[in-house]
Amino acid sequence: MNDNENRLPVTVVTGYLGSGKTTLINHVLTANHGKRIAVIENEFGEIGIDDALVISAEEEIFEMNNGCICCTVRGDLIRILGNLMKRKDKFDYILVETTGLADPAPVAQTFLVDDEIRSQLKLDAIVTVVDAKHLIQHLDDVKQDGVENEAVEQLAFADRVLLNKIDLVTDAEREEVVRRIRLINANAEIIPTTMSKVDLDRVLGVGAFDLNRVLEMEPEFLSDTEHQHDLSITSVGIDCEGEVSVQKINEWLGWLLGERGTDIFRMKGILNMWGDNRRFVFQGVHMLFDGTPGQPWAEGEARRNRMVFIGRNLDREDLERRFKSCLVSETSK
């Protein structure tokens, strides 16, 4: 067995906000593959939500919540990877899930320019999850001069593209999405999926990352190049106690999606609904919304409402005020 085969494989999972990355991680963690997998996940948001959305499993999840994994937390990523390598209970595989606003290039660089990491880990593939319903909208997003389009970058560096949510588009729309992907990346394998369900043999242990191909596309790939994010895209986190009125929250979310849906790239949260002992878990992408009762609240657990909104030109005070108006007052109980 050569040195390359001795190194632990790493898959970087990327994709724009709401594409289905967390759903893919859940699929990997619950599939019957017999492997021990470590997941490193990063959120763009003030409040960590994904730790509650990711299904618990024997695998371990390490969460970084410092913003963009491609710039501010690279040292954090190297530290966590280093700690993983020192553990006696070894993993078979590592998944690194980036925030939806990350350029995957600096993440991939971590496994190529750091000598200690490179000697023990190998970058197996960059898997980009895309939302078939909304991808073109994000590819055509007009950016300021010098601001990169993350949706384009994520496709450009992909070794595998999961064309997710194909149940939400027509055959003609799907063909156009594939055409647009091919204009950016002619080589990546495109795998159609619904709910990010994919044969894991097509995305894990595939040996698809090719540094020479990347260098042809991006000669400066191994250099530390600066990039600028769209500053109009921000995150608003809400974290508060209280019980939520079903009628009021439905009215507010209906209004929010109808009036501001195009500016809300992603929203997700866990709510404490009045009269229900279960957490209410919701996720939304633009005007699409999905909410279901989840696990019961644990005895003695603080029943906090936690939400994150990610989008363009968000009004923090207005979001907080309108949500708090949905809480049930003591007098109305």
Phi and psi restraints in degrees (value plus and minus 20) as a CYANA .aco file:
   2 ASN   PHI    -101.7   -61.7
   2 ASN   PSI     153.9   193.9
   3 ASP   PHI     -81.5   -41.5
   3 ASP   PSI     -56.6   -16.6
   4 ASN   PHI     -84.0   -44.0
   4 ASN   PSI     -55.6   -15.6
   5 GLU   PHI     -96.2   -56.2
   5 GLU   PSI     -42.1    -2.1
   6 ASN   PHI     -95.7   -55.7
   6 ASN   PSI     -40.2    -0.2
   7 ARG   PHI     -98.9   -58.9
   7 ARG   PSI     126.7   166.7
   8 LEU   PHI     -96.0   -56.0
   8 LEU   PSI     110.1   150.1
   9 PRO   PHI     -97.5   -57.5
   9 PRO   PSI     123.8   163.8
  10 VAL   PHI    -147.4  -107.4
  10 VAL   PSI     112.4   152.4
  11 THR   PHI    -132.2   -92.2
  11 THR   PSI     110.1   150.1
  12 VAL   PHI    -116.3   -76.3
  12 VAL   PSI     100.6   140.6
  13 VAL   PHI    -122.2   -82.2
  13 VAL   PSI      98.1   138.1
  14 THR   PHI    -149.9  -109.9
  14 THR   PSI     156.3   196.3
  15 GLY   PHI     128.2   168.2
  15 GLY   PSI     132.1   172.1
  16 TYR   PHI     -87.7   -47.7
  16 TYR   PSI     145.2   185.2
  17 LEU   PHI     -71.9   -31.9
  17 LEU   PSI     108.3   148.3
  18 GLY   PHI      60.7   100.7
  18 GLY   PSI      -9.4    30.6
  19 SER   PHI     -95.6   -55.6
  19 SER   PSI     -46.0    -6.0
  20 GLY   PHI     101.8   141.8
  20 GLY   PSI       3.1    43.1
  21 LYS   PHI     -84.7   -44.7
  21 LYS   PSI     -66.7   -26.7
  22 THR   PHI     -83.3   -43.3
  22 THR   PSI     -57.3   -17.3
  23 THR   PHI     -82.4   -42.4
  23 THR   PSI     -59.3   -19.3
  24 LEU   PHI     -84.8   -44.8
  24 LEU   PSI     -63.8   -23.8
  25 ILE   PHI     -79.3   -39.3
  25 ILE   PSI     -64.1   -24.1
  26 ASN   PHI     -80.8   -40.8
  26 ASN   PSI     -60.4   -20.4
  27 HIS   PHI     -81.7   -41.7
  27 HIS   PSI     -63.4   -23.4
  28 VAL   PHI     -85.1   -45.1
  28 VAL   PSI     -63.1   -23.1
  29 LEU   PHI     -91.2   -51.2
  29 LEU   PSI     -45.6    -5.6
  30 THR   PHI    -122.6   -82.6
  30 THR   PSI     -26.4    13.6
  31 ALA   PHI     -90.9   -50.9
  31 ALA   PSI     135.0   175.0
  32 ASN   PHI    -109.4   -69.4
  32 ASN   PSI      61.9   101.9
  33 HIS   PHI    -139.3   -99.3
  33 HIS   PSI     -32.2     7.8
  34 GLY   PHI      52.2    92.2
  34 GLY   PSI      -8.5    31.5
  35 LYS   PHI    -122.5   -82.5
  35 LYS   PSI     129.9   169.9
  36 ARG   PHI    -113.1   -73.1
  36 ARG   PSI     100.5   140.5
  37 ILE   PHI    -142.5  -102.5
  37 ILE   PSI     111.3   151.3
  38 ALA   PHI    -119.3   -79.3
  38 ALA   PSI     115.1   155.1
  39 VAL   PHI    -135.5   -95.5
  39 VAL   PSI     106.6   146.6
  40 ILE   PHI    -131.3   -91.3
  40 ILE   PSI      98.4   138.4
  41 GLU   PHI    -143.2  -103.2
  41 GLU   PSI     131.4   171.4
  42 ASN   PHI    -153.9  -113.9
  42 ASN   PSI     116.5   156.5
  43 GLU   PHI    -137.6   -97.6
  43 GLU   PSI     123.7   163.7
  44 PHE   PHI    -116.4   -76.4
  44 PHE   PSI      77.5   117.5
  45 GLY   PHI     150.4   190.4
  45 GLY   PSI     135.4   175.4
  46 GLU   PHI     -97.4   -57.4
  46 GLU   PSI     -45.2    -5.2
  47 ILE   PHI    -141.5  -101.5
  47 ILE   PSI     108.7   148.7
  48 GLY   PHI     -92.7   -52.7
  48 GLY   PSI      99.7   139.7
  49 ILE   PHI    -133.0   -93.0
  49 ILE   PSI     -55.6   -15.6
  50 ASP   PHI     -81.8   -41.8
  50 ASP   PSI     -47.1    -7.1
  51 ASP   PHI     -82.0   -42.0
  51 ASP   PSI     -48.9    -8.9
  52 ALA   PHI    -108.6   -68.6
  52 ALA   PSI     -41.4    -1.4
  53 LEU   PHI    -107.2   -67.2
  53 LEU   PSI     -47.9    -7.9
  54 VAL   PHI     -96.4   -56.4
  54 VAL   PSI     108.0   148.0
  55 ILE   PHI     -83.5   -43.5
  55 ILE   PSI     113.5   153.5
  56 SER   PHI     -89.3   -49.3
  56 SER   PSI     122.7   162.7
  57 ALA   PHI    -171.7  -131.7
  57 ALA   PSI     159.4   199.4
  58 GLU   PHI     -88.4   -48.4
  58 GLU   PSI     -45.6    -5.6
  59 GLU   PHI     -85.5   -45.5
  59 GLU   PSI     138.3   178.3
  60 GLU   PHI    -125.3   -85.3
  60 GLU   PSI     124.3   164.3
  61 ILE   PHI    -139.3   -99.3
  61 ILE   PSI     108.2   148.2
  62 PHE   PHI    -135.0   -95.0
  62 PHE   PSI     102.0   142.0
  63 GLU   PHI    -130.2   -90.2
  63 GLU   PSI     111.0   151.0
  64 MET   PHI    -131.3   -91.3
  64 MET   PSI     113.5   153.5
  65 ASN   PHI    -149.5  -109.5
  65 ASN   PSI      19.3    59.3
  66 ASN   PHI    -118.9   -78.9
  66 ASN   PSI      -7.3    32.7
  67 GLY   PHI      86.1   126.1
  67 GLY   PSI    -154.0  -114.0
  68 CYS   PHI    -101.6   -61.6
  68 CYS   PSI      99.6   139.6
  69 ILE   PHI     -84.4   -44.4
  69 ILE   PSI     -42.6    -2.6
  70 CYS   PHI    -102.7   -62.7
  70 CYS   PSI     -25.5    14.5
  71 CYS   PHI    -153.8  -113.8
  71 CYS   PSI     -82.9   -42.9
  72 THR   PHI     -96.0   -56.0
  72 THR   PSI     -42.1    -2.1
  73 VAL   PHI    -137.0   -97.0
  73 VAL   PSI       1.6    41.6
  74 ARG   PHI     -82.9   -42.9
  74 ARG   PSI     -58.6   -18.6
  75 GLY   PHI     -82.7   -42.7
  75 GLY   PSI     -57.8   -17.8
  76 ASP   PHI     -83.5   -43.5
  76 ASP   PSI     -62.1   -22.1
  77 LEU   PHI     -82.0   -42.0
  77 LEU   PSI     -66.3   -26.3
  78 ILE   PHI     -81.9   -41.9
  78 ILE   PSI     -59.6   -19.6
  79 ARG   PHI     -83.3   -43.3
  79 ARG   PSI     -66.7   -26.7
  80 ILE   PHI     -84.9   -44.9
  80 ILE   PSI     -62.8   -22.8
  81 LEU   PHI     -81.6   -41.6
  81 LEU   PSI     -61.8   -21.8
  82 GLY   PHI     -81.7   -41.7
  82 GLY   PSI     -61.9   -21.9
  83 ASN   PHI     -85.2   -45.2
  83 ASN   PSI     -57.6   -17.6
  84 LEU   PHI     -81.4   -41.4
  84 LEU   PSI     -60.2   -20.2
  85 MET   PHI     -87.8   -47.8
  85 MET   PSI     -44.2    -4.2
  86 LYS   PHI    -106.7   -66.7
  86 LYS   PSI     -30.7     9.3
  87 ARG   PHI     -92.4   -52.4
  87 ARG   PSI     127.5   167.5
  88 LYS   PHI     -94.8   -54.8
  88 LYS   PSI     -57.7   -17.7
  89 ASP   PHI    -103.6   -63.6
  89 ASP   PSI      82.0   122.0
  90 LYS   PHI     -99.9   -59.9
  90 LYS   PSI     131.0   171.0
  91 PHE   PHI    -118.4   -78.4
  91 PHE   PSI     138.3   178.3
  92 ASP   PHI    -113.1   -73.1
  92 ASP   PSI     -39.5     0.5
  93 TYR   PHI    -180.1  -140.1
  93 TYR   PSI     131.0   171.0
  94 ILE   PHI    -146.4  -106.4
  94 ILE   PSI     113.0   153.0
  95 LEU   PHI    -131.3   -91.3
  95 LEU   PSI     112.1   152.1
  96 VAL   PHI    -135.4   -95.4
  96 VAL   PSI      92.1   132.1
  97 GLU   PHI    -117.0   -77.0
  97 GLU   PSI     100.1   140.1
  98 THR   PHI    -110.1   -70.1
  98 THR   PSI     140.8   180.8
  99 THR   PHI     -84.3   -44.3
  99 THR   PSI     136.5   176.5
 100 GLY   PHI     -86.8   -46.8
 100 GLY   PSI     -28.3    11.7
 101 LEU   PHI    -130.0   -90.0
 101 LEU   PSI       1.1    41.1
 102 ALA   PHI    -117.0   -77.0
 102 ALA   PSI     119.6   159.6
 103 ASP   PHI    -101.0   -61.0
 103 ASP   PSI     101.6   141.6
 104 PRO   PHI     -90.1   -50.1
 104 PRO   PSI     -36.2     3.8
 105 ALA   PHI     -79.1   -39.1
 105 ALA   PSI     -72.4   -32.4
 106 PRO   PHI     -82.6   -42.6
 106 PRO   PSI     -49.2    -9.2
 107 VAL   PHI     -86.1   -46.1
 107 VAL   PSI     -66.5   -26.5
 108 ALA   PHI     -82.9   -42.9
 108 ALA   PSI     -55.8   -15.8
 109 GLN   PHI     -76.9   -36.9
 109 GLN   PSI     -53.7   -13.7
 110 THR   PHI     -74.0   -34.0
 110 THR   PSI     -55.7   -15.7
 111 PHE   PHI    -107.6   -67.6
 111 PHE   PSI     -19.9    20.1
 112 LEU   PHI    -139.6   -99.6
 112 LEU   PSI     -46.4    -6.4
 113 VAL   PHI    -126.1   -86.1
 113 VAL   PSI     -37.6     2.4
 114 ASP   PHI    -111.9   -71.9
 114 ASP   PSI      96.4   136.4
 115 ASP   PHI     -80.6   -40.6
 115 ASP   PSI     -63.7   -23.7
 116 GLU   PHI     -85.9   -45.9
 116 GLU   PSI     -63.0   -23.0
 117 ILE   PHI     -84.9   -44.9
 117 ILE   PSI     -64.5   -24.5
 118 ARG   PHI     -83.3   -43.3
 118 ARG   PSI     -50.1   -10.1
 119 SER   PHI     -94.4   -54.4
 119 SER   PSI     -39.7     0.3
 120 GLN   PHI    -137.1   -97.1
 120 GLN   PSI     -40.6    -0.6
 121 LEU   PHI    -145.5  -105.5
 121 LEU   PSI     129.2   169.2
 122 LYS   PHI    -147.8  -107.8
 122 LYS   PSI     115.9   155.9
 123 LEU   PHI     -95.2   -55.2
 123 LEU   PSI      92.6   132.6
 124 ASP   PHI    -104.8   -64.8
 124 ASP   PSI     -62.3   -22.3
 125 ALA   PHI    -189.3  -149.3
 125 ALA   PSI     131.8   171.8
 126 ILE   PHI    -124.1   -84.1
 126 ILE   PSI      95.8   135.8
 127 VAL   PHI    -125.9   -85.9
 127 VAL   PSI      98.1   138.1
 128 THR   PHI    -126.7   -86.7
 128 THR   PSI     102.4   142.4
 129 VAL   PHI    -115.3   -75.3
 129 VAL   PSI     108.8   148.8
 130 VAL   PHI    -143.8  -103.8
 130 VAL   PSI     127.2   167.2
 131 ASP   PHI    -110.4   -70.4
 131 ASP   PSI      87.7   127.7
 132 ALA   PHI     -78.3   -38.3
 132 ALA   PSI     -49.3    -9.3
 133 LYS   PHI     -94.5   -54.5
 133 LYS   PSI     -55.1   -15.1
 134 HIS   PHI    -139.8   -99.8
 134 HIS   PSI     -20.3    19.7
 135 LEU   PHI     -78.4   -38.4
 135 LEU   PSI     -69.3   -29.3
 136 ILE   PHI     -79.9   -39.9
 136 ILE   PSI     -58.8   -18.8
 137 GLN   PHI     -76.4   -36.4
 137 GLN   PSI     -61.8   -21.8
 138 HIS   PHI     -96.7   -56.7
 138 HIS   PSI     -53.5   -13.5
 139 LEU   PHI     -84.9   -44.9
 139 LEU   PSI     -53.0   -13.0
 140 ASP   PHI    -111.1   -71.1
 140 ASP   PSI     -16.2    23.8
 141 ASP   PHI     -80.5   -40.5
 141 ASP   PSI     105.3   145.3
 142 VAL   PHI     -98.0   -58.0
 142 VAL   PSI     103.8   143.8
 143 LYS   PHI    -130.4   -90.4
 143 LYS   PSI     138.2   178.2
 144 GLN   PHI     -88.3   -48.3
 144 GLN   PSI     139.3   179.3
 145 ASP   PHI     -76.9   -36.9
 145 ASP   PSI     111.0   151.0
 146 GLY   PHI      67.6   107.6
 146 GLY   PSI     -27.8    12.2
 147 VAL   PHI    -115.6   -75.6
 147 VAL   PSI     105.1   145.1
 148 GLU   PHI     -98.9   -58.9
 148 GLU   PSI     133.1   173.1
 149 ASN   PHI    -115.2   -75.2
 149 ASN   PSI      85.7   125.7
 150 GLU   PHI     -81.3   -41.3
 150 GLU   PSI     -55.2   -15.2
 151 ALA   PHI     -81.5   -41.5
 151 ALA   PSI     -57.2   -17.2
 152 VAL   PHI     -90.0   -50.0
 152 VAL   PSI     -65.9   -25.9
 153 GLU   PHI     -80.3   -40.3
 153 GLU   PSI     -61.3   -21.3
 154 GLN   PHI     -83.5   -43.5
 154 GLN   PSI     -56.1   -16.1
 155 LEU   PHI     -93.3   -53.3
 155 LEU   PSI     -59.6   -19.6
 156 ALA   PHI     -80.8   -40.8
 156 ALA   PSI     -55.2   -15.2
 157 PHE   PHI    -116.1   -76.1
 157 PHE   PSI     -17.0    23.0
 158 ALA   PHI     -91.6   -51.6
 158 ALA   PSI     118.6   158.6
 159 ASP   PHI    -114.7   -74.7
 159 ASP   PSI     -51.4   -11.4
 160 ARG   PHI    -153.1  -113.1
 160 ARG   PSI     117.7   157.7
 161 VAL   PHI    -136.6   -96.6
 161 VAL   PSI      98.9   138.9
 162 LEU   PHI    -109.5   -69.5
 162 LEU   PSI      88.4   128.4
 163 LEU   PHI    -103.6   -63.6
 163 LEU   PSI      70.1   110.1
 164 ASN   PHI    -110.6   -70.6
 164 ASN   PSI     142.7   182.7
 165 LYS   PHI      42.5    82.5
 165 LYS   PSI      15.9    55.9
 166 ILE   PHI     -87.6   -47.6
 166 ILE   PSI     -35.2     4.8
 167 ASP   PHI     -91.9   -51.9
 167 ASP   PSI     -30.2     9.8
 168 LEU   PHI    -118.9   -78.9
 168 LEU   PSI     -19.7    20.3
 169 VAL   PHI    -146.9  -106.9
 169 VAL   PSI     138.5   178.5
 170 THR   PHI    -100.1   -60.1
 170 THR   PSI     149.2   189.2
 171 ASP   PHI     -80.5   -40.5
 171 ASP   PSI     -59.7   -19.7
 172 ALA   PHI     -85.9   -45.9
 172 ALA   PSI     -62.4   -22.4
 173 GLU   PHI     -84.6   -44.6
 173 GLU   PSI     -59.2   -19.2
 174 ARG   PHI     -82.9   -42.9
 174 ARG   PSI     -63.5   -23.5
 175 GLU   PHI     -81.4   -41.4
 175 GLU   PSI     -58.4   -18.4
 176 GLU   PHI     -89.2   -49.2
 176 GLU   PSI     -58.3   -18.3
 177 VAL   PHI     -83.1   -43.1
 177 VAL   PSI     -64.2   -24.2
 178 VAL   PHI     -81.9   -41.9
 178 VAL   PSI     -61.0   -21.0
 179 ARG   PHI     -80.6   -40.6
 179 ARG   PSI     -63.3   -23.3
 180 ARG   PHI     -87.0   -47.0
 180 ARG   PSI     -57.4   -17.4
 181 ILE   PHI     -82.8   -42.8
 181 ILE   PSI     -62.7   -22.7
 182 ARG   PHI     -86.5   -46.5
 182 ARG   PSI     -48.0    -8.0
 183 LEU   PHI     -85.6   -45.6
 183 LEU   PSI     -49.3    -9.3
 184 ILE   PHI    -112.3   -72.3
 184 ILE   PSI     -59.8   -19.8
 185 ASN   PHI    -161.9  -121.9
 185 ASN   PSI      85.4   125.4
 186 ALA   PHI    -105.0   -65.0
 186 ALA   PSI     -31.3     8.7
 187 ASN   PHI    -124.0   -84.0
 187 ASN   PSI     -48.3    -8.3
 188 ALA   PHI     -85.1   -45.1
 188 ALA   PSI     122.0   162.0
 189 GLU   PHI     -94.0   -54.0
 189 GLU   PSI     111.2   151.2
 190 ILE   PHI    -122.3   -82.3
 190 ILE   PSI     103.9   143.9
 191 ILE   PHI    -138.1   -98.1
 191 ILE   PSI      90.1   130.1
 192 PRO   PHI     -88.3   -48.3
 192 PRO   PSI     116.1   156.1
 193 THR   PHI    -163.5  -123.5
 193 THR   PSI     138.8   178.8
 194 THR   PHI    -145.0  -105.0
 194 THR   PSI     113.1   153.1
 195 MET   PHI      35.3    75.3
 195 MET   PSI      11.0    51.0
 196 SER   PHI      37.4    77.4
 196 SER   PSI       4.3    44.3
 197 LYS   PHI    -103.8   -63.8
 197 LYS   PSI      97.1   137.1
 198 VAL   PHI    -160.7  -120.7
 198 VAL   PSI     128.2   168.2
 199 ASP   PHI     -83.2   -43.2
 199 ASP   PSI      97.3   137.3
 200 LEU   PHI     -83.3   -43.3
 200 LEU   PSI     -43.4    -3.4
 201 ASP   PHI     -85.1   -45.1
 201 ASP   PSI     -35.7     4.3
 202 ARG   PHI    -109.8   -69.8
 202 ARG   PSI     -30.6     9.4
 203 VAL   PHI    -148.0  -108.0
 203 VAL   PSI     -39.4     0.6
 204 LEU   PHI    -132.6   -92.6
 204 LEU   PSI     115.8   155.8
 205 GLY   PHI      46.5    86.5
 205 GLY   PSI      13.7    53.7
 206 VAL   PHI    -116.6   -76.6
 206 VAL   PSI     -31.3     8.7
 207 GLY   PHI      36.8    76.8
 207 GLY   PSI      20.7    60.7
 208 ALA   PHI    -111.6   -71.6
 208 ALA   PSI     -37.8     2.2
 209 PHE   PHI     -92.3   -52.3
 209 PHE   PSI     107.3   147.3
 210 ASP   PHI    -145.6  -105.6
 210 ASP   PSI      83.9   123.9
 211 LEU   PHI     -81.6   -41.6
 211 LEU   PSI     -57.8   -17.8
 212 ASN   PHI     -81.8   -41.8
 212 ASN   PSI     -60.5   -20.5
 213 ARG   PHI     -83.2   -43.2
 213 ARG   PSI     -61.8   -21.8
 214 VAL   PHI     -84.4   -44.4
 214 VAL   PSI     -61.0   -21.0
 215 LEU   PHI     -87.5   -47.5
 215 LEU   PSI     -51.0   -11.0
 216 GLU   PHI     -83.7   -43.7
 216 GLU   PSI     -58.3   -18.3
 217 MET   PHI    -100.0   -60.0
 217 MET   PSI     -56.9   -16.9
 218 GLU   PHI    -158.3  -118.3
 218 GLU   PSI      64.6   104.6
 219 PRO   PHI     -77.4   -37.4
 219 PRO   PSI     -47.7    -7.7
 220 GLU   PHI    -110.8   -70.8
 220 GLU   PSI      -3.4    36.6
 221 PHE   PHI     -75.1   -35.1
 221 PHE   PSI     -61.2   -21.2
 222 LEU   PHI    -104.1   -64.1
 222 LEU   PSI     -21.8    18.2
 223 SER   PHI    -112.1   -72.1
 223 SER   PSI     133.4   173.4
 224 ASP   PHI     -98.7   -58.7
 224 ASP   PSI      80.9   120.9
 225 THR   PHI    -125.5   -85.5
 225 THR   PSI     120.8   160.8
 226 GLU   PHI    -100.3   -60.3
 226 GLU   PSI     129.1   169.1
 227 HIS   PHI    -161.3  -121.3
 227 HIS   PSI     137.4   177.4
 228 GLN   PHI    -142.9  -102.9
 228 GLN   PSI     110.4   150.4
 229 HIS   PHI    -109.8   -69.8
 229 HIS   PSI     138.2   178.2
 230 ASP   PHI     -91.9   -51.9
 230 ASP   PSI      89.2   129.2
 231 LEU   PHI     -93.2   -53.2
 231 LEU   PSI     -30.8     9.2
 232 SER   PHI     -97.0   -57.0
 232 SER   PSI     -34.6     5.4
 233 ILE   PHI    -112.5   -72.5
 233 ILE   PSI      99.1   139.1
 234 THR   PHI    -152.7  -112.7
 234 THR   PSI     155.6   195.6
 235 SER   PHI    -143.4  -103.4
 235 SER   PSI     117.4   157.4
 236 VAL   PHI    -142.2  -102.2
 236 VAL   PSI     102.9   142.9
 237 GLY   PHI    -128.4   -88.4
 237 GLY   PSI     119.6   159.6
 238 ILE   PHI    -144.6  -104.6
 238 ILE   PSI     108.2   148.2
 239 ASP   PHI    -160.9  -120.9
 239 ASP   PSI      88.6   128.6
 240 CYS   PHI    -175.0  -135.0
 240 CYS   PSI     139.4   179.4
 241 GLU   PHI    -104.9   -64.9
 241 GLU   PSI     153.4   193.4
 242 GLY   PHI     100.8   140.8
 242 GLY   PSI     141.8   181.8
 243 GLU   PHI    -124.1   -84.1
 243 GLU   PSI     119.0   159.0
 244 VAL   PHI    -120.0   -80.0
 244 VAL   PSI     113.0   153.0
 245 SER   PHI     -95.4   -55.4
 245 SER   PSI     107.0   147.0
 246 VAL   PHI     -79.7   -39.7
 246 VAL   PSI     -67.3   -27.3
 247 GLN   PHI     -82.9   -42.9
 247 GLN   PSI     -65.5   -25.5
 248 LYS   PHI     -88.4   -48.4
 248 LYS   PSI     -60.4   -20.4
 249 ILE   PHI     -89.1   -49.1
 249 ILE   PSI     -55.6   -15.6
 250 ASN   PHI     -83.9   -43.9
 250 ASN   PSI     -62.4   -22.4
 251 GLU   PHI     -84.4   -44.4
 251 GLU   PSI     -63.8   -23.8
 252 TRP   PHI     -87.4   -47.4
 252 TRP   PSI     -67.1   -27.1
 253 LEU   PHI     -84.8   -44.8
 253 LEU   PSI     -56.2   -16.2
 254 GLY   PHI     -81.3   -41.3
 254 GLY   PSI     -64.0   -24.0
 255 TRP   PHI     -85.3   -45.3
 255 TRP   PSI     -64.1   -24.1
 256 LEU   PHI     -82.0   -42.0
 256 LEU   PSI     -66.4   -26.4
 257 LEU   PHI     -86.7   -46.7
 257 LEU   PSI     -57.7   -17.7
 258 GLY   PHI     -90.8   -50.8
 258 GLY   PSI     -59.1   -19.1
 259 GLU   PHI    -110.5   -70.5
 259 GLU   PSI     -54.7   -14.7
 260 ARG   PHI    -142.2  -102.2
 260 ARG   PSI     -11.6    28.4
 261 GLY   PHI     -76.5   -36.5
 261 GLY   PSI     -56.8   -16.8
 262 THR   PHI     -87.0   -47.0
 262 THR   PSI     -45.0    -5.0
 263 ASP   PHI    -112.6   -72.6
 263 ASP   PSI     -31.1     8.9
 264 ILE   PHI    -118.6   -78.6
 264 ILE   PSI      84.1   124.1
 265 PHE   PHI     -93.2   -53.2
 265 PHE   PSI     -54.1   -14.1
 266 ARG   PHI    -177.9  -137.9
 266 ARG   PSI     117.3   157.3
 267 MET   PHI    -164.0  -124.0
 267 MET   PSI     125.9   165.9
 268 LYS   PHI    -176.4  -136.4
 268 LYS   PSI     132.8   172.8
 269 GLY   PHI    -196.5  -156.5
 269 GLY   PSI     154.9   194.9
 270 ILE   PHI    -151.5  -111.5
 270 ILE   PSI     105.8   145.8
 271 LEU   PHI    -139.8   -99.8
 271 LEU   PSI     129.8   169.8
 272 ASN   PHI    -120.4   -80.4
 272 ASN   PSI      75.6   115.6
 273 MET   PHI    -100.8   -60.8
 273 MET   PSI     119.0   159.0
 274 TRP   PHI     -83.4   -43.4
 274 TRP   PSI     111.3   151.3
 275 GLY   PHI      59.5    99.5
 275 GLY   PSI     -10.6    29.4
 276 ASP   PHI    -150.9  -110.9
 276 ASP   PSI     108.6   148.6
 277 ASN   PHI    -104.5   -64.5
 277 ASN   PSI     -18.1    21.9
 278 ARG   PHI    -124.8   -84.8
 278 ARG   PSI     128.5   168.5
 279 ARG   PHI     -87.1   -47.1
 279 ARG   PSI     123.0   163.0
 280 PHE   PHI    -124.0   -84.0
 280 PHE   PSI      96.5   136.5
 281 VAL   PHI    -124.3   -84.3
 281 VAL   PSI     108.0   148.0
 282 PHE   PHI    -153.2  -113.2
 282 PHE   PSI     133.1   173.1
 283 GLN   PHI    -161.9  -121.9
 283 GLN   PSI     127.6   167.6
 284 GLY   PHI    -165.9  -125.9
 284 GLY   PSI     128.6   168.6
 285 VAL   PHI    -154.3  -114.3
 285 VAL   PSI      94.3   134.3
 286 HIS   PHI      32.7    72.7
 286 HIS   PSI    -143.7  -103.7
 287 MET   PHI    -107.3   -67.3
 287 MET   PSI     -20.1    19.9
 288 LEU   PHI    -110.5   -70.5
 288 LEU   PSI     117.7   157.7
 289 PHE   PHI    -160.6  -120.6
 289 PHE   PSI     119.3   159.3
 290 ASP   PHI    -160.1  -120.1
 290 ASP   PSI     104.0   144.0
 291 GLY   PHI    -159.2  -119.2
 291 GLY   PSI     117.0   157.0
 292 THR   PHI    -165.0  -125.0
 292 THR   PSI     129.6   169.6
 293 PRO   PHI     -84.5   -44.5
 293 PRO   PSI     117.7   157.7
 294 GLY   PHI    -130.8   -90.8
 294 GLY   PSI    -164.9  -124.9
 295 GLN   PHI     -88.2   -48.2
 295 GLN   PSI     130.4   170.4
 296 PRO   PHI     -83.4   -43.4
 296 PRO   PSI     130.4   170.4
 297 TRP   PHI     -85.7   -45.7
 297 TRP   PSI     119.6   159.6
 298 ALA   PHI     -93.1   -53.1
 298 ALA   PSI     130.9   170.9
 299 GLU   PHI     -82.5   -42.5
 299 GLU   PSI     108.2   148.2
 300 GLY   PHI      63.5   103.5
 300 GLY   PSI     -25.0    15.0
 301 GLU   PHI     -95.1   -55.1
 301 GLU   PSI     118.5   158.5
 302 ALA   PHI     -88.8   -48.8
 302 ALA   PSI     100.9   140.9
 303 ARG   PHI    -107.9   -67.9
 303 ARG   PSI      61.2   101.2
 304 ARG   PHI    -116.5   -76.5
 304 ARG   PSI     124.0   164.0
 305 ASN   PHI    -107.3   -67.3
 305 ASN   PSI     103.3   143.3
 306 ARG   PHI    -147.4  -107.4
 306 ARG   PSI     105.5   145.5
 307 MET   PHI    -159.7  -119.7
 307 MET   PSI     130.0   170.0
 308 VAL   PHI    -151.8  -111.8
 308 VAL   PSI     110.9   150.9
 309 PHE   PHI    -135.7   -95.7
 309 PHE   PSI     110.5   150.5
 310 ILE   PHI    -144.7  -104.7
 310 ILE   PSI     104.5   144.5
 311 GLY   PHI    -196.4  -156.4
 311 GLY   PSI    -186.4  -146.4
 312 ARG   PHI    -120.3   -80.3
 312 ARG   PSI     111.9   151.9
 313 ASN   PHI      32.6    72.6
 313 ASN   PSI      29.2    69.2
 314 LEU   PHI     -94.8   -54.8
 314 LEU   PSI     123.3   163.3
 315 ASP   PHI    -123.0   -83.0
 315 ASP   PSI      80.3   120.3
 316 ARG   PHI     -78.6   -38.6
 316 ARG   PSI     -70.4   -30.4
 317 GLU   PHI     -81.2   -41.2
 317 GLU   PSI     -59.9   -19.9
 318 ASP   PHI     -87.4   -47.4
 318 ASP   PSI     -62.0   -22.0
 319 LEU   PHI     -83.1   -43.1
 319 LEU   PSI     -64.5   -24.5
 320 GLU   PHI     -84.7   -44.7
 320 GLU   PSI     -64.5   -24.5
 321 ARG   PHI     -83.4   -43.4
 321 ARG   PSI     -66.6   -26.6
 322 ARG   PHI     -87.3   -47.3
 322 ARG   PSI     -56.2   -16.2
 323 PHE   PHI     -87.2   -47.2
 323 PHE   PSI     -65.5   -25.5
 324 LYS   PHI     -84.1   -44.1
 324 LYS   PSI     -43.7    -3.7
 325 SER   PHI     -92.1   -52.1
 325 SER   PSI     -31.2     8.8
 326 CYS   PHI    -109.4   -69.4
 326 CYS   PSI     -25.5    14.5
 327 LEU   PHI     -96.8   -56.8
 327 LEU   PSI     126.0   166.0
 328 VAL   PHI    -102.1   -62.1
 328 VAL   PSI     103.7   143.7
 329 SER   PHI     -97.9   -57.9
 329 SER   PSI     137.7   177.7
 330 GLU   PHI     -79.5   -39.5
 330 GLU   PSI     -56.3   -16.3
 331 THR   PHI     -91.2   -51.2
 331 THR   PSI     -44.5    -4.5
 332 SER   PHI    -112.3   -72.3
 332 SER   PSI     -23.9    16.1
